[in-house]
């Protein structure tokens, strides 16, 4: 078990959280903001958390859902297609991390899902969560 606020435990999950948030939000800066908000909640959690990774993924997902709902309200007046900003980073050497990379076509397909459906789909198919 990790104590809430344990920097090492959070930093170990940060890359995963950023990938999840980027896939949900389609924006690097929005993803970083969501992960930062998750850090703030992590640092304020009062009791010991049995599964830090699960707790952080859940919190980050919920923060992303909130951001997507707010963005949807702002985008309702915009008639053009929503396209995610490209994520430019070096390819990982780990084949599992490469398999997690998402194409723009996949992100466009995700756009058609509701925020809750998108979170469920990503958690189940990308992160093998129930």
N, CA, C and O atoms as a printed pandas DataFrame, in Angstrom:
     atom_number atom_name residue_name chain_id  residue_number  x_coord  y_coord  z_coord
0              1         N          UNK        A               1    0.841   -1.189    0.000
1              2        CA          UNK        A               1    0.000    0.000    0.000
2              3         C          UNK        A               1    0.877    1.240    0.000
3              4         O          UNK        A               1    1.971    1.262    0.563
4              5         N          UNK        A               2    0.367    2.251   -0.638
5              6        CA          UNK        A               2    1.073    3.523   -0.675
6              7         C          UNK        A               2    0.278    4.558    0.083
7              8         O          UNK        A               2   -0.953    4.560    0.076
8              9         N          UNK        A               3    1.001    5.422    0.726
9             10        CA          UNK        A               3    0.341    6.523    1.406
10            11         C          UNK        A               3   -0.051    7.558    0.368
11            12         O          UNK        A               3    0.723    7.835   -0.548
12            13         N          UNK        A               4   -1.254    8.141    0.496
13            14        CA          UNK        A               4   -1.626    9.211   -0.416
14            15         C          UNK        A               4   -0.578   10.312   -0.368
15            16         O          UNK        A               4   -0.040   10.630    0.693
16            17         N          UNK        A               5   -0.309   10.860   -1.472
17            18        CA          UNK        A               5    0.696   11.903   -1.532
18            19         C          UNK        A               5    2.091   11.376   -1.777
19            20         O          UNK        A               5    3.027   12.163   -1.912
20            21         N          UNK        A               6    2.261   10.048   -1.839
21            22        CA          UNK        A               6    3.557    9.433   -2.103
22            23         C          UNK        A               6    3.978    9.787   -3.523
23            24         O          UNK        A               6    3.381    9.317   -4.492
24            25         N          UNK        A               7    4.998   10.610   -3.639
25            26        CA          UNK        A               7    5.423   11.110   -4.943
26            27         C          UNK        A               7    5.885    9.984   -5.857
27            28         O          UNK        A               7    5.557    9.984   -7.043
28            29         N          UNK        A               8    6.637    9.029   -5.332
29            30        CA          UNK        A               8    7.157    7.937   -6.165
30            31         C          UNK        A               8    6.019    7.116   -6.768
31            32         O          UNK        A               8    6.081    6.742   -7.940
32            33         N          UNK        A               9    4.990    6.835   -5.984
33            34        CA          UNK        A               9    3.857    6.049   -6.482
34            35         C          UNK        A               9    3.126    6.814   -7.585
35            36         O          UNK        A               9    2.721    6.228   -8.589
36            37         N          UNK        A              10    2.961    8.111   -7.396
37            38        CA          UNK        A              10    2.285    8.909   -8.421
38            39         C          UNK        A              10    3.128    8.999   -9.688
39            40         O          UNK        A              10    2.614    8.816  -10.792
40            41         N          UNK        A              11    4.413    9.277   -9.534
41            42        CA          UNK        A              11    5.291    9.411  -10.696
42            43         C          UNK        A              11    5.386    8.113  -11.485
43            44         O          UNK        A              11    5.556    8.146  -12.704
44            45         N          UNK        A              12    5.279    6.980  -10.817
45            46        CA          UNK        A              12    5.301    5.697  -11.519
46            47         C          UNK        A              12    4.088    5.553  -12.436
47            48         O          UNK        A              12    4.167    4.893  -13.473
48            49         N          UNK        A              13    2.971    6.167  -12.058
49            50        CA          UNK        A              13    1.734    6.077  -12.845
50            51         C          UNK        A              13    1.537    7.249  -13.799
51            52         O          UNK        A              13    0.663    7.193  -14.664
52            53         N          UNK        A              14    2.327    8.303  -13.659
53            54        CA          UNK        A              14    2.128    9.521  -14.461
54            55         C          UNK        A              14    2.088    9.254  -15.967
55            56         O          UNK        A              14    1.180    9.757  -16.629
56            57         N          UNK        A              15    3.027    8.483  -16.549
57            58        CA          UNK        A              15    2.949    8.262  -18.011
58            59         C          UNK        A              15    1.641    7.586  -18.430
59            60         O          UNK        A              15    1.043    7.950  -19.442
60            61         N          UNK        A              16    1.213    6.620  -17.659
61            62        CA          UNK        A              16   -0.046    5.928  -17.966
62            63         C          UNK        A              16   -1.223    6.890  -17.884
63            64         O          UNK        A              16   -2.105    6.871  -18.742
64            65         N          UNK        A              17   -1.240    7.730  -16.854
65            66        CA          UNK        A              17   -2.320    8.693  -16.676
66            67         C          UNK        A              17   -2.338    9.712  -17.813
67            68         O          UNK        A              17   -3.405   10.086  -18.300
68            69         N          UNK        A              18   -1.154   10.161  -18.235
69            70        CA          UNK        A              18   -1.093   11.118  -19.341
70            71         C          UNK        A              18   -1.605   10.497  -20.633
71            72         O          UNK        A              18   -2.312   11.154  -21.398
72            73         N          UNK        A              19   -1.251    9.223  -20.887
73            74        CA          UNK        A              19   -1.752    8.556  -22.096
74            75         C          UNK        A              19   -3.271    8.420  -22.043
75            76         O          UNK        A              19   -3.957    8.679  -23.031
76            77         N          UNK        A              20   -3.789    8.017  -20.899
77            78        CA          UNK        A              20   -5.236    7.878  -20.745
78            79         C          UNK        A              20   -5.929    9.215  -20.967
79            80         O          UNK        A              20   -6.890    9.305  -21.731
80            81         N          UNK        A              21   -5.444   10.243  -20.303
81            82        CA          UNK        A              21   -6.062   11.564  -20.416
82            83         C          UNK        A              21   -5.962   12.097  -21.847
83            84         O          UNK        A              21   -6.913   12.700  -22.344
84            85         N          UNK        A              22   -4.832   11.886  -22.511
85            86        CA          UNK        A              22   -4.696   12.350  -23.895
86            87         C          UNK        A              22   -5.687   11.627  -24.797
87            88         O          UNK        A              22   -6.314   12.249  -25.654
88            89         N          UNK        A              23   -5.831   10.337  -24.615
89            90        CA          UNK        A              23   -6.743    9.578  -25.457
90            91         C          UNK        A              23   -8.188    9.999  -25.242
91            92         O          UNK        A              23   -9.003    9.954  -26.164
92            93         N          UNK        A              24   -8.494   10.402  -24.041
93            94        CA          UNK        A              24   -9.860   10.836  -23.761
94            95         C          UNK        A              24  -10.103   12.263  -24.224
95            96         O          UNK        A              24  -11.177   12.577  -24.737
96            97         N          UNK        A              25   -9.113   13.127  -24.047
97            98        CA          UNK        A              25   -9.317   14.554  -24.298
98            99         C          UNK        A              25   -8.813   15.023  -25.661
99           100         O          UNK        A              25   -9.322   16.007  -26.199
100          101         N          UNK        A              26   -7.821   14.333  -26.227
101          102        CA          UNK        A              26   -7.301   14.718  -27.525
102          103         C          UNK        A              26   -6.434   15.954  -27.518
103          104         O          UNK        A              26   -6.155   16.515  -28.578
104          105         N          UNK        A              27   -6.005   16.390  -26.362
105          106        CA          UNK        A              27   -5.184   17.586  -26.247
106          107         C          UNK        A              27   -4.097   17.335  -25.204
107          108         O          UNK        A              27   -4.378   16.898  -24.089
108          109         N          UNK        A              28   -2.864   17.616  -25.583
109          110        CA          UNK        A              28   -1.749   17.401  -24.668
110          111         C          UNK        A              28   -1.884   18.296  -23.443
111          112         O          UNK        A              28   -1.718   17.836  -22.313
112          113         N          UNK        A              29   -2.182   19.562  -23.661
113          114        CA          UNK        A              29   -2.270   20.491  -22.531
114          115         C          UNK        A              29   -3.440   20.136  -21.605
115          116         O          UNK        A              29   -3.307   20.210  -20.383
116          117         N          UNK        A              30   -4.585   19.751  -22.182
117          118        CA          UNK        A              30   -5.723   19.332  -21.358
118          119         C          UNK        A              30   -5.376   18.067  -20.574
119          120         O          UNK        A              30   -5.752   17.929  -19.410
120          121         N          UNK        A              31   -4.658   17.149  -21.215
121          122        CA          UNK        A              31   -4.256   15.910  -20.544
122          123         C          UNK        A              31   -3.328   16.214  -19.374
123          124         O          UNK        A              31   -3.482   15.649  -18.291
124          125         N          UNK        A              32   -2.371   17.100  -19.589
125          126        CA          UNK        A              32   -1.456   17.471  -18.509
126          127         C          UNK        A              32   -2.204   18.143  -17.362
127          128         O          UNK        A              32   -1.897   17.903  -16.195
128          129         N          UNK        A              33   -3.179   18.981  -17.690
129          130        CA          UNK        A              33   -3.983   19.625  -16.647
130          131         C          UNK        A              33   -4.781   18.596  -15.851
131          132         O          UNK        A              33   -4.880   18.699  -14.628
132          133         N          UNK        A              34   -5.350   17.605  -16.536
133          134        CA          UNK        A              34   -6.123   16.578  -15.847
134          135         C          UNK        A              34   -5.226   15.763  -14.915
135          136         O          UNK        A              34   -5.619   15.436  -13.795
136          137         N          UNK        A              35   -4.028   15.440  -15.379
137          138        CA          UNK        A              35   -3.091   14.684  -14.538
138          139         C          UNK        A              35   -2.658   15.534  -13.339
139          140         O          UNK        A              35   -2.506   15.021  -12.230
140          141         N          UNK        A              36   -2.464   16.818  -13.566
141          142        CA          UNK        A              36   -2.113   17.706  -12.451
142          143         C          UNK        A              36   -3.253   17.767  -11.430
143          144         O          UNK        A              36   -3.010   17.761  -10.224
144          145         N          UNK        A              37   -4.494   17.825  -11.917
145          146        CA          UNK        A              37   -5.638   17.811  -11.000
146          147         C          UNK        A              37   -5.694   16.495  -10.233
147          148         O          UNK        A              37   -6.038   16.481   -9.051
148          149         N          UNK        A              38   -5.357   15.390  -10.898
149          150        CA          UNK        A              38   -5.316   14.092  -10.214
150          151         C          UNK        A              38   -4.243   14.109   -9.132
151          152         O          UNK        A              38   -4.442   13.561   -8.047
152          153         N          UNK        A              39   -3.110   14.735   -9.424
153          154        CA          UNK        A              39   -2.046   14.854   -8.409
154          155         C          UNK        A              39   -2.545   15.627   -7.185
155          156         O          UNK        A              39   -2.278   15.244   -6.045
156          157         N          UNK        A              40   -3.267   16.708   -7.434
157          158        CA          UNK        A              40   -3.776   17.494   -6.309
158          159         C          UNK        A              40   -4.714   16.662   -5.439
159          160         O          UNK        A              40   -4.654   16.731   -4.212
160          161         N          UNK        A              41   -5.570   15.885   -6.069
161          162        CA          UNK        A              41   -6.476   15.022   -5.302
162          163         C          UNK        A              41   -5.704   13.926   -4.585
163          164         O          UNK        A              41   -6.031   13.577   -3.451
164          165         N          UNK        A              42   -4.685   13.380   -5.237
165          166        CA          UNK        A              42   -3.839   12.340   -4.643
166          167         C          UNK        A              42   -3.135   12.886   -3.403
167          168         O          UNK        A              42   -3.061   12.214   -2.374
168          169         N          UNK        A              43   -2.623   14.102   -3.510
169          170        CA          UNK        A              43   -1.878   14.675   -2.384
170          171         C          UNK        A              43   -2.779   15.025   -1.207
171          172         O          UNK        A              43   -2.303   15.151   -0.079
172          173         N          UNK        A              44   -4.085   15.184   -1.462
173          174        CA          UNK        A              44   -5.018   15.515   -0.378
174          175         C          UNK        A              44   -5.766   14.311    0.164
175          176         O          UNK        A              44   -6.501   14.438    1.143
176          177         N          UNK        A              45   -5.596   13.128   -0.456
177          178        CA          UNK        A              45   -6.319   11.940    0.007
178          179         C          UNK        A              45   -5.907   11.642    1.441
179          180         O          UNK        A              45   -4.721   11.641    1.769
180          181         N          UNK        A              46   -6.890   11.391    2.285
181          182        CA          UNK        A              46   -6.614   11.252    3.710
182          183         C          UNK        A              46   -6.172    9.883    4.160
183          184         O          UNK        A              46   -5.232    9.780    4.947
184          185         N          UNK        A              47   -6.809    8.827    3.695
185          186        CA          UNK        A              47   -6.501    7.484    4.172
186          187         C          UNK        A              47   -5.581    6.776    3.198
187          188         O          UNK        A              47   -5.382    7.217    2.066
188          189         N          UNK        A              48   -5.022    5.663    3.667
189          190        CA          UNK        A              48   -4.185    4.859    2.777
190          191         C          UNK        A              48   -5.044    4.284    1.666
191          192         O          UNK        A              48   -6.189    3.893    1.892
192          193         N          UNK        A              49   -4.492    4.236    0.480
193          194        CA          UNK        A              49   -5.195    3.729   -0.692
194          195         C          UNK        A              49   -4.613    2.360   -0.999
195          196         O          UNK        A              49   -3.404    2.220   -1.181
196          197         N          UNK        A              50   -5.476    1.344   -1.059
197          198        CA          UNK        A              50   -5.019   -0.027   -1.254
198          199         C          UNK        A              50   -4.424   -0.228   -2.639
199          200         O          UNK        A              50   -3.404   -0.904   -2.775
200          201         N          UNK        A              51   -5.032    0.338   -3.659
201          202        CA          UNK        A              51   -4.582    0.184   -5.050
202          203         C          UNK        A              51   -4.331    1.559   -5.662
203          204         O          UNK        A              51   -5.230    2.119   -6.288
204          205         N          UNK        A              52   -3.135    2.116   -5.496
205          206        CA          UNK        A              52   -2.872    3.461   -6.012
206          207         C          UNK        A              52   -3.110    3.594   -7.514
207          208         O          UNK        A              52   -3.674    4.594   -7.959
208          209         N          UNK        A              53   -2.691    2.606   -8.301
209          210        CA          UNK        A              53   -2.861    2.687   -9.756
210          211         C          UNK        A              53   -4.336    2.768  -10.120
211          212         O          UNK        A              53   -4.732    3.597  -10.939
212          213         N          UNK        A              54   -5.145    1.914   -9.517
213          214        CA          UNK        A              54   -6.580    1.908   -9.806
214          215         C          UNK        A              54   -7.222    3.219   -9.367
215          216         O          UNK        A              54   -8.055    3.773  -10.084
216          217         N          UNK        A              55   -6.844    3.710   -8.210
217          218        CA          UNK        A              55   -7.404    4.952   -7.690
218          219         C          UNK        A              55   -7.060    6.113   -8.624
219          220         O          UNK        A              55   -7.920    6.931   -8.950
220          221         N          UNK        A              56   -5.812    6.179   -9.047
221          222        CA          UNK        A              56   -5.382    7.270   -9.921
222          223         C          UNK        A              56   -6.043    7.199  -11.293
223          224         O          UNK        A              56   -6.416    8.233  -11.847
224          225         N          UNK        A              57   -6.194    5.998  -11.853
225          226        CA          UNK        A              57   -6.868    5.851  -13.144
226          227         C          UNK        A              57   -8.322    6.281  -13.025
227          228         O          UNK        A              57   -8.841    6.973  -13.902
228          229         N          UNK        A              58   -8.980    5.875  -11.948
229          230        CA          UNK        A              58  -10.384    6.240  -11.759
230          231         C          UNK        A              58  -10.533    7.754  -11.631
231          232         O          UNK        A              58  -11.400    8.349  -12.272
232          233         N          UNK        A              59   -9.709    8.368  -10.822
233          234        CA          UNK        A              59   -9.796    9.820  -10.621
234          235         C          UNK        A              59   -9.500   10.564  -11.923
235          236         O          UNK        A              59  -10.208   11.505  -12.281
236          237         N          UNK        A              60   -8.455   10.138  -12.624
237          238        CA          UNK        A              60   -8.109   10.796  -13.891
238          239         C          UNK        A              60   -9.231   10.643  -14.907
239          240         O          UNK        A              60   -9.565   11.597  -15.610
240          241         N          UNK        A              61   -9.813    9.459  -14.990
241          242        CA          UNK        A              61  -10.932    9.223  -15.918
242          243         C          UNK        A              61  -12.101   10.139  -15.607
243          244         O          UNK        A              61  -12.692   10.736  -16.507
244          245         N          UNK        A              62  -12.430   10.248  -14.334
245          246        CA          UNK        A              62  -13.560   11.108  -13.946
246          247         C          UNK        A              62  -13.272   12.575  -14.230
247          248         O          UNK        A              62  -14.157   13.316  -14.659
248          249         N          UNK        A              63  -12.033   12.992  -13.989
249          250        CA          UNK        A              63  -11.661   14.372  -14.302
250          251         C          UNK        A              63  -11.772   14.629  -15.809
251          252         O          UNK        A              63  -12.216   15.698  -16.228
252          253         N          UNK        A              64  -11.370   13.654  -16.614
253          254        CA          UNK        A              64  -11.466   13.792  -18.072
254          255         C          UNK        A              64  -12.917   13.846  -18.526
255          256         O          UNK        A              64  -13.270   14.626  -19.410
256          257         N          UNK        A              65  -13.752   13.018  -17.921
257          258        CA          UNK        A              65  -15.182   13.035  -18.260
258          259         C          UNK        A              65  -15.769   14.410  -17.968
259          260         O          UNK        A              65  -16.526   14.948  -18.776
260          261         N          UNK        A              66  -15.424   14.978  -16.820
261          262        CA          UNK        A              66  -15.909   16.320  -16.486
262          263         C          UNK        A              66  -15.437   17.344  -17.514
263          264         O          UNK        A              66  -16.206   18.209  -17.934
264          265         N          UNK        A              67  -14.172   17.244  -17.917
265          266        CA          UNK        A              67  -13.640   18.181  -18.905
266          267         C          UNK        A              67  -14.319   18.004  -20.262
267          268         O          UNK        A              67  -14.591   18.986  -20.952
268          269         N          UNK        A              68  -14.598   16.744  -20.650
269          270        CA          UNK        A              68  -15.249   16.492  -21.936
270          271         C          UNK        A              68  -16.673   17.029  -21.938
271          272         O          UNK        A              68  -17.133   17.571  -22.944
272          273         N          UNK        A              69  -17.363   16.883  -20.832
273          274        CA          UNK        A              69  -18.727   17.425  -20.754
274          275         C          UNK        A              69  -18.709   18.938  -20.886
275          276         O          UNK        A              69  -19.547   19.515  -21.580
276          277         N          UNK        A              70  -17.765   19.576  -20.228
277          278        CA          UNK        A              70  -17.658   21.029  -20.329
278          279         C          UNK        A              70  -17.269   21.442  -21.750
279          280         O          UNK        A              70  -17.785   22.428  -22.276
280          281         N          UNK        A              71  -16.362   20.688  -22.367
281          282        CA          UNK        A              71  -15.941   20.999  -23.738
282          283         C          UNK        A              71  -17.075   20.785  -24.719
283          284         O          UNK        A              71  -17.212   21.539  -25.682
284          285         N          UNK        A              72  -17.887   19.771  -24.491
285          286        CA          UNK        A              72  -19.011   19.507  -25.387
286          287         C          UNK        A              72  -19.969   20.692  -25.382
287          288         O          UNK        A              72  -20.484   21.084  -26.429
288          289         N          UNK        A              73  -20.202   21.253  -24.224
289          290        CA          UNK        A              73  -21.090   22.414  -24.136
290          291         C          UNK        A              73  -20.506   23.588  -24.914
291          292         O          UNK        A              73  -21.244   24.342  -25.548
292          293         N          UNK        A              74  -19.180   23.746  -24.871
293          294        CA          UNK        A              74  -18.542   24.839  -25.619
294          295         C          UNK        A              74  -18.527   24.559  -27.115
295          296         O          UNK        A              74  -18.620   25.490  -27.915
296          297         N          UNK        A              75  -18.409   23.269  -27.513
297          298        CA          UNK        A              75  -18.313   22.913  -28.928
298          299         C          UNK        A              75  -19.664   22.865  -29.626
299          300         O          UNK        A              75  -19.704   22.789  -30.854
300          301         N          UNK        A              76  -20.755   22.906  -28.904
301          302        CA          UNK        A              76  -22.063   22.797  -29.539
302          303         C          UNK        A              76  -22.301   23.907  -30.547
303          304         O          UNK        A              76  -23.091   23.733  -31.476
304          305         N          UNK        A              77  -21.642   25.035  -30.387
305          306        CA          UNK        A              77  -21.804   26.119  -31.340
306          307         C          UNK        A              77  -20.846   25.988  -32.517
307          308         O          UNK        A              77  -21.036   26.656  -33.534
308          309         N          UNK        A              78  -19.830   25.151  -32.408
309          310        CA          UNK        A              78  -18.858   24.943  -33.479
310          311         C          UNK        A              78  -19.368   23.857  -34.410
311          312         O          UNK        A              78  -19.711   22.768  -33.950
312          313         N          UNK        A              79  -19.426   24.129  -35.708
313          314        CA          UNK        A              79  -20.005   23.198  -36.673
314          315         C          UNK        A              79  -18.963   22.283  -37.330
315          316         O          UNK        A              79  -19.330   21.253  -37.896
316          317         N          UNK        A              80  -17.694   22.632  -37.269
317          318        CA          UNK        A              80  -16.660   21.832  -37.924
318          319         C          UNK        A              80  -16.333   20.576  -37.134
319          320         O          UNK        A              80  -16.789   20.409  -36.003
320          321         N          UNK        A              81  -15.544   19.695  -37.731
321          322        CA          UNK        A              81  -15.184   18.456  -37.032
322          323         C          UNK        A              81  -14.188   18.733  -35.919
323          324         O          UNK        A              81  -13.373   19.651  -36.011
324          325         N          UNK        A              82  -14.261   17.938  -34.881
325          326        CA          UNK        A              82  -13.309   18.035  -33.794
326          327         C          UNK        A              82  -12.166   17.097  -34.104
327          328         O          UNK        A              82  -12.379   15.902  -34.305
328          329         N          UNK        A              83  -10.974   17.615  -34.144
329          330        CA          UNK        A              83   -9.797   16.786  -34.373
330          331         C          UNK        A              83   -8.837   16.963  -33.211
331          332         O          UNK        A              83   -8.610   18.083  -32.755
332          333         N          UNK        A              84   -8.281   15.880  -32.736
333          334        CA          UNK        A              84   -7.321   16.009  -31.637
334          335         C          UNK        A              84   -6.027   16.615  -32.141
335          336         O          UNK        A              84   -5.672   16.475  -33.311
336          337         N          UNK        A              85   -5.327   17.290  -31.243
337          338        CA          UNK        A              85   -4.021   17.790  -31.632
338          339         C          UNK        A              85   -3.069   16.606  -31.676
339          340         O          UNK        A              85   -3.199   15.682  -30.873
340          341         N          UNK        A              86   -2.131   16.615  -32.583
341          342        CA          UNK        A              86   -1.226   15.473  -32.674
342          343         C          UNK        A              86   -0.322   15.386  -31.450
343          344         O          UNK        A              86    0.135   16.399  -30.920
344          345         N          UNK        A              87   -0.081   14.178  -31.023
345          346        CA          UNK        A              87    0.829   13.930  -29.901
346          347         C          UNK        A              87    2.153   13.515  -30.500
347          348         O          UNK        A              87    2.259   12.449  -31.108
348          349         N          UNK        A              88    3.157   14.345  -30.333
349          350        CA          UNK        A              88    4.461   14.067  -30.920
350          351         C          UNK        A              88    5.403   13.684  -29.794
351          352         O          UNK        A              88    5.770   14.502  -28.950
352          353         N          UNK        A              89    5.779   12.419  -29.807
353          354        CA          UNK        A              89    6.741   11.932  -28.832
354          355         C          UNK        A              89    7.468   10.759  -29.470
355          356         O          UNK        A              89    7.004   10.179  -30.452
356          357         N          UNK        A              90    8.601   10.425  -28.902
357          358        CA          UNK        A              90    9.366    9.315  -29.438
358          359         C          UNK        A              90    8.621    8.016  -29.208
359          360         O          UNK        A              90    7.928    7.847  -28.205
360          361         N          UNK        A              91    8.776    7.095  -30.158
361          362        CA          UNK        A              91    8.149    5.789  -30.012
362          363         C          UNK        A              91    8.829    5.025  -28.889
363          364         O          UNK        A              91   10.050    5.061  -28.738
364          365         N          UNK        A              92    8.031    4.348  -28.124
365          366        CA          UNK        A              92    8.562    3.573  -27.006
366          367         C          UNK        A              92    9.237    2.314  -27.529
367          368         O          UNK        A              92    8.843    1.773  -28.563
368          369         N          UNK        A              93   10.248    1.854  -26.815
369          370        CA          UNK        A              93   10.906    0.604  -27.176
370          371         C          UNK        A              93   10.066   -0.595  -26.775
371          372         O          UNK        A              93   10.156   -1.662  -27.381
372          373         N          UNK        A              94    9.258   -0.410  -25.759
373          374        CA          UNK        A              94    8.423   -1.491  -25.248
374          375         C          UNK        A              94    7.282   -1.761  -26.229
375          376         O          UNK        A              94    6.512   -0.850  -26.534
376          377         N          UNK        A              95    7.157   -3.001  -26.732
377          378        CA          UNK        A              95    6.082   -3.301  -27.684
378          379         C          UNK        A              95    4.687   -3.095  -27.098
379          380         O          UNK        A              95    3.753   -2.772  -27.832
380          381         N          UNK        A              96    4.538   -3.275  -25.803
381          382        CA          UNK        A              96    3.231   -3.046  -25.192
382          383         C          UNK        A              96    2.857   -1.569  -25.239
383          384         O          UNK        A              96    1.701   -1.222  -25.484
384          385         N          UNK        A              97    3.828   -0.715  -25.007
385          386        CA          UNK        A              97    3.539    0.723  -25.075
386          387         C          UNK        A              97    3.266    1.149  -26.514
387          388         O          UNK        A              97    2.423    2.015  -26.748
388          389         N          UNK        A              98    3.960    0.557  -27.477
389          390        CA          UNK        A              98    3.695    0.869  -28.879
390          391         C          UNK        A              98    2.274    0.461  -29.258
391          392         O          UNK        A              98    1.594    1.155  -30.015
392          393         N          UNK        A              99    1.840   -0.677  -28.718
393          394        CA          UNK        A              99    0.494   -1.160  -29.033
394          395         C          UNK        A              99   -0.572   -0.213  -28.490
395          396         O          UNK        A              99   -1.691   -0.178  -29.002
396          397         N          UNK        A             100   -0.230    0.554  -27.456
397          398        CA          UNK        A             100   -1.192    1.477  -26.862
398          399         C          UNK        A             100   -1.338    2.771  -27.666
399          400         O          UNK        A             100   -2.282    3.533  -27.457
400          401         N          UNK        A             101   -0.403    3.017  -28.584
401          402        CA          UNK        A             101   -0.493    4.244  -29.384
402          403         C          UNK        A             101   -1.795    4.247  -30.176
403          404         O          UNK        A             101   -2.224    3.223  -30.707
404          405         N          UNK        A             102   -2.406    5.417  -30.240
405          406        CA          UNK        A             102   -3.711    5.526  -30.879
406          407         C          UNK        A             102   -3.600    6.383  -32.123
407          408         O          UNK        A             102   -2.958    7.433  -32.096
408          409         N          UNK        A             103   -4.214    5.951  -33.212
409          410        CA          UNK        A             103   -4.192    6.721  -34.455
410          411         C          UNK        A             103   -5.282    7.788  -34.432
411          412         O          UNK        A             103   -6.200    7.732  -33.613
412          413         N          UNK        A             104   -5.176    8.743  -35.323
413          414        CA          UNK        A             104   -6.180    9.800  -35.417
414          415         C          UNK        A             104   -7.540    9.212  -35.781
415          416         O          UNK        A             104   -8.571    9.677  -35.295
416          417         N          UNK        A             105   -7.545    8.194  -36.632
417          418        CA          UNK        A             105   -8.821    7.564  -36.996
418          419         C          UNK        A             105   -9.499    6.961  -35.781
419          420         O          UNK        A             105  -10.719    7.048  -35.640
420          421         N          UNK        A             106   -8.725    6.358  -34.910
421          422        CA          UNK        A             106   -9.282    5.778  -33.692
422          423         C          UNK        A             106   -9.846    6.880  -32.795
423          424         O          UNK        A             106  -10.914    6.720  -32.204
424          425         N          UNK        A             107   -9.123    7.998  -32.699
425          426        CA          UNK        A             107   -9.611    9.114  -31.888
426          427         C          UNK        A             107  -10.908    9.686  -32.460
427          428         O          UNK        A             107  -11.800   10.083  -31.710
428          429         N          UNK        A             108  -11.009    9.727  -33.789
429          430        CA          UNK        A             108  -12.240   10.215  -34.395
430          431         C          UNK        A             108  -13.402    9.274  -34.085
431          432         O          UNK        A             108  -14.529    9.722  -33.874
432          433         N          UNK        A             109  -13.128    7.980  -34.059
433          434        CA          UNK        A             109  -14.173    7.018  -33.688
434          435         C          UNK        A             109  -14.583    7.216  -32.235
435          436         O          UNK        A             109  -15.766    7.130  -31.906
436          437         N          UNK        A             110  -13.616    7.478  -31.369
437          438        CA          UNK        A             110  -13.920    7.707  -29.959
438          439         C          UNK        A             110  -14.768    8.955  -29.757
439          440         O          UNK        A             110  -15.555    9.031  -28.813
440          441         N          UNK        A             111  -14.607    9.938  -30.648
441          442        CA          UNK        A             111  -15.356   11.183  -30.518
442          443         C          UNK        A             111  -16.861   10.938  -30.568
443          444         O          UNK        A             111  -17.640   11.683  -29.974
444          445         N          UNK        A             112  -17.256    9.903  -31.270
445          446        CA          UNK        A             112  -18.681    9.629  -31.429
446          447         C          UNK        A             112  -19.307    9.012  -30.191
447          448         O          UNK        A             112  -20.531    8.927  -30.090
448          449         N          UNK        A             113  -18.479    8.580  -29.249
449          450        CA          UNK        A             113  -18.999    8.013  -28.008
450          451         C          UNK        A             113  -19.264    9.120  -27.007
451          452         O          UNK        A             113  -18.641   10.181  -27.052
452          453         N          UNK        A             114  -20.197    8.862  -26.105
453          454        CA          UNK        A             114  -20.422    9.824  -25.019
454          455         C          UNK        A             114  -19.205    9.781  -24.098
455          456         O          UNK        A             114  -18.435    8.822  -24.151
456          457         N          UNK        A             115  -19.012   10.795  -23.257
457          458        CA          UNK        A             115  -17.861   10.781  -22.352
458          459         C          UNK        A             115  -17.795    9.514  -21.493
459          460         O          UNK        A             115  -16.718    8.946  -21.309
460          461         N          UNK        A             116  -18.922    9.077  -20.977
461          462        CA          UNK        A             116  -18.919    7.876  -20.144
462          463         C          UNK        A             116  -18.592    6.631  -20.967
463          464         O          UNK        A             116  -17.830    5.774  -20.521
464          465         N          UNK        A             117  -19.171    6.530  -22.180
465          466        CA          UNK        A             117  -18.875    5.387  -23.054
466          467         C          UNK        A             117  -17.401    5.361  -23.439
467          468         O          UNK        A             117  -16.788    4.296  -23.509
468          469         N          UNK        A             118  -16.839    6.536  -23.687
469          470        CA          UNK        A             118  -15.429    6.630  -24.053
470          471         C          UNK        A             118  -14.539    6.158  -22.905
471          472         O          UNK        A             118  -13.585    5.413  -23.125
472          473         N          UNK        A             119  -14.846    6.586  -21.695
473          474        CA          UNK        A             119  -14.053    6.164  -20.532
474          475         C          UNK        A             119  -14.138    4.660  -20.338
475          476         O          UNK        A             119  -13.122    4.007  -20.100
476          477         N          UNK        A             120  -15.327    4.109  -20.436
477          478        CA          UNK        A             120  -15.511    2.666  -20.264
478          479         C          UNK        A             120  -14.750    1.905  -21.340
479          480         O          UNK        A             120  -14.065    0.927  -21.041
480          481         N          UNK        A             121  -14.865    2.345  -22.587
481          482        CA          UNK        A             121  -14.183    1.673  -23.692
482          483         C          UNK        A             121  -12.670    1.684  -23.496
483          484         O          UNK        A             121  -12.013    0.652  -23.634
484          485         N          UNK        A             122  -12.121    2.855  -23.175
485          486        CA          UNK        A             122  -10.672    2.956  -23.006
486          487         C          UNK        A             122  -10.178    2.138  -21.824
487          488         O          UNK        A             122   -9.166    1.445  -21.925
488          489         N          UNK        A             123  -10.880    2.216  -20.718
489          490        CA          UNK        A             123  -10.446    1.459  -19.549
490          491         C          UNK        A             123  -10.501   -0.043  -19.821
491          492         O          UNK        A             123   -9.626   -0.784  -19.373
492          493         N          UNK        A             124  -11.515   -0.496  -20.548
493          494        CA          UNK        A             124  -11.658   -1.926  -20.809
494          495         C          UNK        A             124  -10.688   -2.416  -21.872
495          496         O          UNK        A             124   -9.957   -3.380  -21.648
496          497         N          UNK        A             125  -10.674   -1.758  -23.033
497          498        CA          UNK        A             125   -9.899   -2.280  -24.159
498          499         C          UNK        A             125   -8.441   -1.858  -24.158
499          500         O          UNK        A             125   -7.587   -2.625  -24.603
500          501         N          UNK        A             126   -8.130   -0.674  -23.677
501          502        CA          UNK        A             126   -6.756   -0.209  -23.714
502          503         C          UNK        A             126   -5.989   -0.598  -22.450
503          504         O          UNK        A             126   -4.821   -0.980  -22.519
504          505         N          UNK        A             127   -6.654   -0.497  -21.294
505          506        CA          UNK        A             127   -5.975   -0.742  -20.031
506          507         C          UNK        A             127   -6.386   -2.047  -19.362
507          508         O          UNK        A             127   -5.955   -2.324  -18.243
508          509         N          UNK        A             128   -7.205   -2.848  -20.020
509          510        CA          UNK        A             128   -7.647   -4.150  -19.492
510          511         C          UNK        A             128   -8.242   -4.041  -18.090
511          512         O          UNK        A             128   -7.990   -4.885  -17.230
512          513         N          UNK        A             129   -9.021   -3.008  -17.876
513          514        CA          UNK        A             129   -9.710   -2.823  -16.593
514          515         C          UNK        A             129  -11.149   -3.309  -16.724
515          516         O          UNK        A             129  -11.718   -3.279  -17.816
516          517         N          UNK        A             130  -11.733   -3.750  -15.630
517          518        CA          UNK        A             130  -13.148   -4.157  -15.645
518          519         C          UNK        A             130  -14.036   -2.943  -15.698
519          520         O          UNK        A             130  -15.260   -3.075  -15.717
